[in-house]
């Protein structure tokens, strides 16, 4: 369960970064790349996690879920949004995660698949799947790398 919680937390943090990206559009440090691409670096901090043991197995099995909440901060350390993520254990010891970022002016959604391992420090790649309000039709990806037990640094690349 602890392994599953940390893996989901990592994936959720990545999703939160997508939310920060949206917030960055509204004022976080933002660098412009070629042809309209926007890239930013954000920090996510886990503030809550819950393991939902549907299968009643100690290590978790397909169908079990992890629910996460994270706050998203800009480079100055200011809170710019929040992320809520639900990850489900699927076959092959992987997690399929969906998250929604609440940001000023709208929301951003993201999806990721991650290996179920609490010790992994490999980056997680998150697809930005859409948004609402000022983030309507958002697309791109987020690369999220764990920097601590409850923190992640994410690079958001909006197309």
N, C-alpha and C positions, 0 to 999 in steps of 0.2 A: 504494500500500500504506500509506503514511504517513497519507493522508487517511482511508482506511478504518479504520485502527487508532484514530485520534483520535475518529472518529464513533462507533465501537463503544464506545470507552472512555467517552464521554459517556453513551451509553445504558446501559451497564453500571453506571456510577456512579449513575445514576438508580435502577436496580434495587437497588443497594446501599442507597440511601436507604430503600427499602421495608423492607429488613432492619433498618435503624436504627429505623424506626418500631416494628417489633416489639420491638426492644430497649428503646425508650422506654417501651413499656407496662410493661416490667420495671424502670424506674427513671430513664430519661432525662427531661429536662424536658418535661412534657406539659401542654397546655392543653386544657380541655374546652370544646367548642362545644355548640350546642343539640342536643337529642335523641340524646345518646350519641356524637356524633362526637368524634374525638380528632385533634388536629393537633400536629405537632412539626417542628422544623427540625434537620437533621443535616448532617454533612460526610462526604464519601466521598473516599478517597485511593487512586488506582490504584497497585498494587504489582507488577503483571505483565500482559503482553499478548502474544498470539501470533497472527499472521496465518497462516491455513491456505489456501494458494493452490491450490485444486482445479482451477481453469480454466487455470492457467499463463499468465495475462495480467498485464502489469505494473500496471495500474490496478485489477485485481480485476473479476470478473464474477459473474453470478448463480450461486450455489452456493458461492462462496468464503465462508470463515468467519473471524470474529475471536473469540478466546477471551480473557476478561478476569478478573482477580482484583482485588478492592478490599477495603480495610479500611473499616469504618464507625466514626465517632466521634460522641460526643455533644457538647453545647454546651461542656462542660468540657474537651474534647479527649481524653477517655478512649476507648480502643478498646472498642466494645460488640458487635462482630460482624464478619462477613466476607460478601462477595458474590462469587459466581461467575456469569459470564454468557457465553452463546454467542450471537453475532449472525451471521446469514446474509445475504449480499447477495441481494436480490431485484430483479426488473425495476423500471425507473424510478429507478435510482440510490438505492434505499432499503435500509435494514437492518431486518430483523425479528429482535428480540432477546428471549431468554428468560433469566431469572435466578432464582437461589435464594439466599436469605439464611439463613445459619446464625446463630442467635441463642440466647441463654440460654432454654431451655425449648421450643425448636421451630424451625421454618423458615417462611419466607414466600416465595411465588413471585410473579413479575411478568412482564409482557409489554409490549413497546413497539415502535413502528415509528418510525424516524428517517431523515432525509435523510442521504445519504452525503457529508458535507462537513466537513472539519476546521476550517474557519474560522467555522462557524456558532456564534453565542452564544445562539441562541434556546432557550427552555426545551424540555425533552423531557417528554412526559406518559406516565406508566407506569401501566398497569392492574394492581392487586393482584388476582391470580387465585386465591389460596388460601393454605393453610398447614397446618402440623401442630403437634401438641402444644398449647401455650397459644395458638397462633395459628390453630387449627382454624377453618375457615370465614372467614378474613380476607377483607375486600373493601375497596375504596376506590381511591384514586389517589395518585400521587406526581408532583410537579412539580419537575424537576431542572434547575438552571441552572449552566453551567460558570462557575467562578470563577478558573480557572488551567488550565495545560496538563494537569495530572493531578489537579485537585481540582474538586469540585462541591458546591454547596449545594442541598439538597433539602428540600422541604416535603412532609411525609407527612400525608395525610388519610385516616384509617381511619373507615369507616362503622360 
